Amino acid sequence: MVVGIDVAKQTLAVVLVRPDGTRRQKSCANSGTGHAELLRWLTRHAEGPAAIGLEATGGYHEAVALALHDAGHQVSVLNPQTVAAYARSQLRRAKTDARDAAVIADYVRTQAPPVWVPPPPEARVLQALVRRLDALLGMRTQERNRLETAAPVVQPSITATIAHLDTEIASVKRQIAGHIDRHPTLRTQRDLIVSIPGIGETTAAIVLGELLDVARFTSARQVAAFAGLVPRLRQSGTSVRGRGPLAKLGASRLRKALYFPALTALRHHPALRAFGARLRAAGKPKMLIVAAVMRKLIQQVYAILRTRHPFDPARA
């Protein structure tokens, strides 16, 4: 029994496919009441736990995915680009919420995607806090940029907004530090990460908030790919070969958080300073070197979290 759910901000379009190929459709609200209604409907029409697929849609999928998981269903949270590519491969021309849910159900039935396991509650809270911090920092940067060219009549308003954002940023940073200190696992992981030269507590919190659970990765390269820090491989016949630019298909917040630590590591991290010097001697451009150091940093983060040993310059 497979189920595809097309998630929107306010609604859920659901298609259930039985083993004999027959289908049932439903629509309900994307809210606590709608989720309870969906669970009752699944109890009536699904023979036991169902394999359910839904796309990651900017946070709107999280509550329903958690409700379905807690009810015992096998939930797969899918990359929307993967589902879109699958739909194109099936030559699907029409696009409605119900048809999108049917495509997701067919994808789950034919591709058997991995089952999603929700991160621990403390990791979800940390992610919410660090993403709020990222949003506040972005708003402050925008206001500072406006202040440079603003007319005198609006400068006091912009200055007041910046002061308010400074207060909120400081408050959220305190919440993040307090939250991590209250949870021994997060506290231990933060202390391990900040042992890497170039990475401070704010970056460590962002890394933990975006990775959520390092155990879901099986290799350092997989973590680098999650962060979008692996190059595209370009090969076709004998004439097109080589590595292209970064794939940038992963967690953009994680990439952004590693940029300035990479610049610091090029000056203060012994192993990465030497690594950067080798790349410069080989004629590599600056941004390629920075990206390579970012990749090394996230791989070192993975290594120390998996081994639970702080950074060791001799091993780096």
TORKOL-23478 format. One record per residue: y, x, z of N, C-alpha, C in turn. Coordinates in steps of 0.02 Angstrom, whole numbers, plus 32768, in hexadecimal, padded with zeros to 4 digits. Each point is the difference from the previous one (the first is absolute). Layout:
N
YXZYXZYXZ ...
! end
This chain:
316
7FC5802A8000803B7FD68000803E802C8000 80297FFA7FCC803D80287FFD803D7FD37FFC 8038801A8019803E7FDA80028038802E7FEA 802B7FE67FD4803C80237FED803D7FDA8019 80308024801C803C7FE0801B803D80217FE1 80297FD87FE0804180187FE680347FF18036 801D8035801A802E7FFA803980487FFF7FE8 80257FCE801680487FFD7FF580217FFD8045 8042800280008024800080407FF17FC18029 7FFC7FC67FDF7FF97FC280247FBD7FDD7FF4 7FDB80137FCD7FC37FDC7FEE7FC6802F7FF3 7FC47FE580037FC280227FEF7FDB7FD67FCC 7FEE801E7FC77FD67FDF7FCF7FBA801D8007 7FCE7FD6800A7FBD801680127FCE7FE67FCC 7FD4802D7FEA7FC87FED7FD47FC0801A801E 7FD07FD3800C7FBF8012801A7FCC7FFA7FC9 7FD880357FF77FCC80017FCC7FBC80028021 7FD87FCD7FF37FBB7FFD801C7FD1802C7FD7 7FC68010801B7FCF80297FDA7FEC7FE27FBD 80017FBD7FFB7FED7FE17FC0803A7FFD7FCE 803A801B8013803980027FD380317FC78008 7FEE7FCC8025802F7FC9800B803A8017802D 80397FE17FF6803D8016802180237FC68024 802180128035802B7FD0802480438020800B 80357FD87FFD8044801A800880227FDF803B 802F8025801C80287FE58038804380238001 80327FDD801B8041801D800B80167FEE8047 801C8030802480187FF28043803B802E800F 80207FF38037803C802680137FEB8045801A 802B80317FF37FF58043801B802280048044 7FE07FDF8031801B7FFC80447FC47FFA802F 800D800280407FCA7FF980307FDA7FBF7FF7 80247FC97FF57FE07FBF7FF57FD780017FBF 801D801E7FCB7FDC80047FC17FC2802B8005 8003803680257FC6802C80097FC77FDB8024 80127FD980347FCE7FD980237FE07FCC7FD1 80297FE17FD67FE77FD07FCF7FD080227FCF 8012803C7FEA7FD580257FD27FBD80118020 80018014803F7FC2801180227FD37FC38006 801C7FC7800F7FD87FC280047FE27FEF7FBC 802780087FCB7FE87FF27FBC7FC7802F7FEE 8006804080117FCB80307FF27FC17FEF8027 80087FE9803E7FC67FED80287FD97FC77FDF 80257FD27FE07FE07FC77FDF7FDE80147FBF 801E802E7FDB7FE9800B7FBB7FDC80437FF6 80088030802D7FDF80407FF87FC18002802C 7FCB801A7FE47FC1800580257FFF80428026 80208001803A8003803D8027803D80297FED 8004803E80198039802B7FF18007800C7FB5 803D7FFE7FE7800D800A7FB9802080447FF4 7FF6801A7FC38024803C7FE980427FE97FE3 80368013801F80427FE57FEF802D80397FE9 80217FF67FC7802F80317FE780477FE37FFD 80308028801280467FEE7FFA8029803F7FF5 80387FF87FDE8029803A7FF0802F80128039 80108041800580348016802E80437FEC7FE3 80247FD48022803D7FE47FE3803A80078032 8016803C800A803C800D80277FFE7FE58047 7FC67FFB801E7FFB7FE980457FEE7FB68007 80087FD97FCA7FF17FB980057FB57FF38006 7FD780317FEF7FB87FF880037FE280108045 80268022802A7FE2801E803C7FE67FCD8031 80277FCC800D7FEB7FCE80337FC17FDB7FE9 7FFD7FEB7FC17FC57FDB7FEA7FC4802E7FFC 800A803F7FEC7FC880307FFE7FE380098046 802C800780317FE8800980457FDC7FC28019 801B7FC57FF17FDF7FC280167FBA7FF97FE1 7FFA80107FC07FBF7FFC7FDF7FCF8034801C 8019803C800C7FD58034801C7FE77FEC8046 802E7FE780297FED7FEC80447FCE7FC68000 7FFF7FD87FCA7FD17FC87FFB7FBC80167FE6 7FF980417FF17FBF801A7FEB7FF580087FB6 80337FF47FD77FFA80087FB8800A80497FEC 7FE580127FC6800780447FE6803D80017FD2 8036801C8019803F7FFF7FDD800C80427FDC 80167FFC7FC18014803B7FDA80497FF77FED 802A80308015804680007FEE8008802C7FC2 80167FE27FC97FFE80217FBE804480187FEA 800080367FDB803D80187FE080127FD17FC6 803D7FE4800080117FD17FCA7FFB801F7FBA 800E80417FF97FFA80207FBF7FB880017FE8 7FD18009802F7FBA7FFF7FEE7FEB7FBC7FE6 80157FCC80237FEE7FBC7FEA80217FEF7FBE 803F80167FF680227FF37FC17FDD80227FC6 7FE9803E800C7FDC80247FCB7FBE7FDD7FF1 7FDF7FE780337FC17FDB7FF6800D7FC17FD7 80367FDD800F80107FC37FDB800C800F7FB6 802480387FF3800C80137FBA7FBF80127FDD 7FD2801F80247FC080127FE17FD77FC37FEF 800D7FC880237FDD7FC27FF180257FD47FCE 8038801C7FE680297FDC7FCE80197FBD801B 801280008041801C7FC2801D80487FF97FE9 80107FC87FE280427FF57FE4802B7FD4802D 7FE37FCB801A80257FD2802B8009801E8045 80387FF08020800D80198043801E7FC9802B 7FD77FE6802D80167FD180347FE380188041 80167FE380377FE5801480417FB47FF58004 7FE97FC77FE77FB97FF080027FD880307FD4 801B80107FC57FDD802F7FD37FFF8046801E 8037801380208001804280217FCB80038037 7FF97FCA80277FCD7FFE80347FBA80057FE2 7FF67FE07FC57FC080047FDF7FF180477FE8 803380227FE77FF780467FEB7FEC802B803B 80217FF580397FEF8027803C7FB87FF38015 7FEC7FC07FFE7FBB7FEF80127FCE80227FD1 800E80007FBF7FD480217FD07FFF804C800B 8039801C801380028048800E7FD48010803C 80057FD980347FD6800C803C7FB77FF87FEE 7FF07FCE7FD77FB97FF37FEF7FE380387FD6 8027801C7FD17FE580317FD1800980498017 8034800D80278010804680117FED80138048 7FF27FCF802A7FED800D8046802E80338021 80407FF08009802F802F801F7FEF800B8049 80188037801D7FF1800E8046801E7FCC802E 7FDF7FF7803880177FCF80318039801E8029 80347FD8800A803A801580277FF37FFB804B 8012803380237FFB7FFF804980478006801C 80177FCF80268045800380198009803A8030 803A80207FFE800E8036802F80077FE48047 7FFC802B803280087FE9804580457FE1800B 80077FD2803080417FE0800B80398031800D 7FF2803680268036802F800E801880247FC1 7FD2800A7FD0801480207FC1802A7FD07FD6 7FF07FBF800280287FCF7FDA80467FFA801D 80058002804280427FFE80208029803E7FED 7FE0803A80018022803D7FEE80187FFD7FB8 7FD77FE67FD380147FFA7FBA803D7FD37FF9 80017FC88024803A7FD37FFD803F80248019 7FFA80278034803A8023801B801A80367FD0 7FD380287FE4801780367FD5801C7FE47FBE 7FE67FC87FEA801C7FE27FC380457FE1800E 80097FE6803C80427FE880128031803B8005 7FEA8037801B802A803C8003801380177FBA 7FD080007FD2800E80147FBC80347FD27FE0 7FFB7FBF800D80307FD17FE38046800C801D 8005800C80418040800C8020802080417FE6 7FD880337FF8801A803F7FE5801A7FF77FB9 7FDC7FD87FD880177FF27FBD80427FDB7FFF 80077FCE802C803F7FDB8003803A802C8016 7FF3802E802F8035802C80178016802F7FC8 7FD180197FD98012802B7FC7802A7FDA7FCE 7FEE7FC17FF280277FD87FD280487FF68019 80077FF1803F80437FF6801C802980408000 7FE08038800F802480407FFD8018800F7FB9 7FD57FF17FD08014800B7FBA803B7FD27FED 7FFF7FC3801780377FD27FF280418018801F 7FFB801D803B803B80158024802780357FD9 7FDD80287FD9802180377FDC80317FE67FCC 7FF37FC67FE3802A7FE67FCA80207FBD8011 7FF87FE9803E80187FBD8012804B7FFF8005 801D7FC57FF280477FF5800980108002804B 803B801780128012800480477FF77FBF8026 800A7FC67FDF7FFC7FC180237FBA7FF08019 7FCB801B7FE07FBB7FF180167FE1803A8027 8021803880057FE3803980237FF07FF1804A 802C7FDD80247FEE7FF080467FC07FD88006 7FF57FD17FD17FC37FD780027FC2802C7FF4 8006802D7FCF7FC7802C7FF17FF3802F803B 8035801B801E7FF8802C80397FDE7FDD803A 80147FC1800C7FE17FD980367FB67FF37FF1 7FF07FF27FC17FBB7FF57FED7FD6803E800A 801B803A7FEE7FDC803F80097FF4800C804B 80327FF2802A7FF8800A80487FC97FD2801B 7FFE7FC27FE77FCC7FD180157FBB80197FEA 7FFC80187FC27FC0801B7FE87FEA803D8027 8030802B80137FEF803A802A7FE07FE98042 801C7FCB801D7FE57FE6803F7FB97FE57FF6 7FF77FDA7FC97FBD7FE37FF37FCD80377FF1 801480337FDB7FD280367FF07FEB80248040 802F800E802C7FEF8020803F7FD07FD58029 800C7FBD7FFF7FD67FD280267FB97FFF7FE5 7FF97FFD7FBD7FBD7FFE7FE27FDC8042800C 802380387FFC7FE18040800E7FE580038047 80267FE380307FE77FFE80457FC27FD38005 80017FC87FDC7FC57FD480007FC380247FE4 800A80267FCA7FC880247FE17FE580348031 802C8027801F7FE98033802F7FDC7FE0803C 801C7FC9801A7FE17FDF80397FBC7FE27FED 7FFC7FE27FC57FC17FE37FEA7FCA80367FF9 801180387FE27FCF80367FF97FEB801B8044 80308009802D7FF0801A80437FD37FD18027 80047FBF7FF37FD67FD080257FB97FFD7FE8 7FF1801E7FC67FBC7FFD7FE37FE580477FFA 7FCF801180297FE7804580027FEA801C7FBC 7FE07FD67FD77FE980187FBE803B80137FD4 80317FD47FFD803C800F7FD88025803D801C 80048004804280238039801E7FDE80427FF0 7FBE800080047FDB803D7FEF800880127FB7 7FFD7FCE7FD48008800E7FB8804680197FF1 80337FE3801F804480187FF5800780498015 7FE58011803A8006804480197FDC80317FD3 7FC97FEA7FE27FDD802C7FD0802A800B7FC1 801E7FCA7FE7802680067FC2803E802B8008 80237FF98039803D802780087FF18049800D 7FC1801280097FEF80478006800680247FBD 80057FDA7FC98008801E7FBD804A80127FF7 8010803E7FF1804680147FF680217FD67FC9 803A7FE5801080257FD87FCF7FFD7FB6800C 7FD07FE980297FF87FB9800C80177FF08047 80307FD1800680187FEA80407FE37FBD8014 80187FE580387FE37FC3801B800D7FC37FD4 803B7FFC7FE1800D7FC77FD47FD27FFF7FC5 7FF7803A7FE07FD280047FC77FB97FF28016 7FED801A803A7FBC7FF480197FF47FB5800A 80327FDC801A7FF97FB8800A7FF87FDC7FBE 802880147FCE7FFA7FE07FBE7FBC800D7FE1 7FE8803E80067FBE80107FE57FCB7FD68021 80017FFA80427FCE7FD8802380077FB67FED 803E7FE87FF8800A7FBA7FEE7FE97FEF7FBA 800280307FD37FEB7FF37FBB7FB5800E7FF6 7FE5803480207FB9800E7FF97FD77FCC8026 801A7FE880397FE07FCD802A7FC0801A8021 7FCD80117FD97FC18017801D7FE580377FD3 8003803E80177FEB80387FD77FB57FFE7FF0 7FDA7FDC80297FB87FFD7FF57FED7FDC7FBF 802F7FDA7FE37FF07FDD7FC28003802E7FC3 8016803E8009800180317FCA7FC680308009 7FE380157FC97FC6802C8003800F80487FEC 803C800D7FE8801180457FEC804B80088000 8015804080038048800F7FFE801D7FEB7FBC 7FDB80077FCB80197FEC7FBE800B7FB47FFE 7FD57FDB802180087FB7800080407FED8024 801180238036803F7FF38023803B80117FD3 7FFC80397FDD803580137FD280097FCC7FC9 7FC97FE67FE780047FCC7FCD801F7FC0801C 7FF07FEF803E801E7FC58020804B80078004 8017803E800B8048800C8004802080097FBB 7FD87FFD7FCB801B80097FBC801580487FF3 7FDC8030801E801380467FFA7FCC80297FD9 7FDB7FDF7FD47FD380247FD480197FF87FB8 7FFB80347FD680197FFA7FBB7FD27FD77FD4 801E7FE27FCE7FD77FDE7FCE7FDD80347FD4 7FC17FF37FF27FDB802B7FD280087FE37FB9 8017802B7FD2800B7FEB7FBB7FD080267FD3 7FD17FDD7FE17FD080207FD47FE97FCF7FCB 800480167FC27FEA7FD67FC87FEC802E7FC7 7FC080027FF17FE9802C7FCB800C80488011 801680277FCF800E8047800B804A80108000 802A7FCF7FEF8047800F7FF8802A7FEE803D 7FE77FD1802A80277FEB803A7FD98014803E 801B802F80257FE08017803D803580138033 7FED7FFD803F802D80168034800E7FCB8033 80298013803080137FD3803680477FE67FF4 80087FC0800980427FE37FF780257FFD8042 80337FD5800480267FF8803F7FD67FDE8035 801B7FFA803C7FDD7FDE80367FF17FB87FED 7FC67FE880177FEC7FBC7FF080307FCD801F 8017800D803D802E7FD380247FE67FB88003 7FBE7FF980097FE37FBD80057FF07FEE8048 8012802B802F7FEE7FF58045803A7FE7802A 7FFE8013804080317FE88031804280247FF8 80317FDE7FE4804080217FF2802480138041 7FF97FD8803580218012803F7FE48041801C 7FC0800B7FF77FE1803E8018801A803C7FD9 80067FF87FBE801C80367FD7804780108015 80297FCC80088045800B8014800580238043 7FD47FED802F8003801E80427FED804A8000 7FDB80167FCE7FE980467FFE8030802E7FDB 80347FE47FE0802B802A7FD6802680348029 80267FEA80328028802F80277FD4802E802B 7FC97FE8801D7FD2802E80217FE580377FD2 7FF67FEF7FC07FEA80337FD0803580357FF7 803F7FED7FFD803680317FF98003802D803E 7FF67FE2803B7FFF8027803E7FC4802E8001 7FC67FE77FEB7FC3802980008006803C7FD2 80257FF97FCA800980397FD2802680398022 80247FF080368025803580247FDC8016803F 7FDD7FD380227FE7800F80437FB47FFD8007 7FDC7FE77FCF7FB77FFC80037FE4803E7FDE 7FE3803080267FEC80407FE17FD47FF97FC2 7FCC7FD780067FD27FFA7FC780217FDE7FC5 80277FCC800C80207FDC7FC9803C80267FE4 8020802980298035802B7FE67FE380317FCE 7FC6801D80107FDF802E7FD17FE67FDB7FC3 7FE87FC3800B7FE87FD67FC880397FF17FD0 803A7FEE801B803A7FF27FD68017803E7FDB 7FFD803A80208015803E7FDF7FD3800F7FC5 7FBF7FF480077FD2800C7FC880107FD27FC5 80107FC2800F80107FD17FCA804280147FDE 803180158027803F80167FE27FF6803D7FD4 7FD5802F80177FF2803C7FD97FDD7FEE7FBE 7FDB7FC980017FDE7FEA7FC3802E7FD77FD2 803F7FF9801480307FDD7FD680007FB58006 7FE37FE580367FFE7FB7800880457FE58014 80127FC57FE880417FE3801280027FEB8049 803D7FF8801A80097FF280477FDD7FC08016 80097FC97FDB7FE47FC180157FB480007FFF 7FE380267FD17FB7800680007FE88024803F 8026803380147FEE8025803D80047FD3803D 80367FD9800480087FD380397FC87FCD8002 7FEE7FE47FC67FC97FCF7FFE7FBE80208015 7FF5803E7FEB7FC2802280137FFE800C804B 80398010801E8003800A80497FF67FBD8024 801C7FCA7FE57FF47FBE801E7FB67FF08000 7FDF80107FC97FB87FF37FFD7FDA802A8034 8014804080077FE0802A8032800B7FE58047 803C7FE7800D800F7FE680437FD47FC48011 7FFA7FD07FD17FD87FC580107FB780138006 7FE980327FDB7FBB801780077FF680218044 8032802580187FFA801F804280017FCA8036 80287FCC7FF780007FC8802F7FBA7FE28004 7FE27FF57FC77FBC7FE37FFF7FCF802E8025 800680417FF37FD18030801E80058000804D 803D8001801A8006800480497FEE7FBE8021 800D7FC87FDE7FEC7FBF801D7FB57FF88000 7FDE80197FCC7FB87FFA7FFE7FDE80308031 8019803D80057FE18031802D80197FFA8048 803A7FDF8008801F7FF7804280138043801F 801080307FD68018804180178047800A7FE6 802E801980298044800B7FE9800380347FCA 803A80037FDF800A802F7FC97FF380488016 7FDA80237FD77FEF8046800D801780297FC4 8034802A8007801980277FC77FCA802B7FE0 7FD1801880277FCC802B7FE57FD37FDA7FD0 7FF47FC0800F7FD47FD77FD580267FE27FC6 80427FF7800880287FE27FCA8000802B7FC2 
! end
